[in-house]
Amino acid sequence: RDAMDFRTSYIATMVLCFIGAAVCYLDRVGFPLAYTNMAQAAGISKSTQGMIHSAFYNGYTFTQVPGGWASARYGGRPVLTLCFLLWSI
């Protein structure tokens, strides 16, 4: 029974992580496409568009090292939980 509970919990965790990663990927891919079309319609210059795209991706860049440190110190589960909660707000 304990092995079955662990397996069910493991599968549920993997499915939720996959769904979360897929949504994050869609967000990362979808934002530039949607923003580019909206910015062109609004007449925003290419240089301003580039700065906004850079700011979006710099968020990913600057969180890699602190995220790795927090995962090593506190474990992956609490860090991922906190990140998904903050991302959802």
Secondary structure by P-SEA (a helix, b strand, c coil): caaaaaaaaaaaaaaaaaaaaaaaaaaaaaaaaaaaaaaaaacccaaaaaaaaaaaaaaaaaaaaaaaaaaaaccaaaaaaaaaaaaac
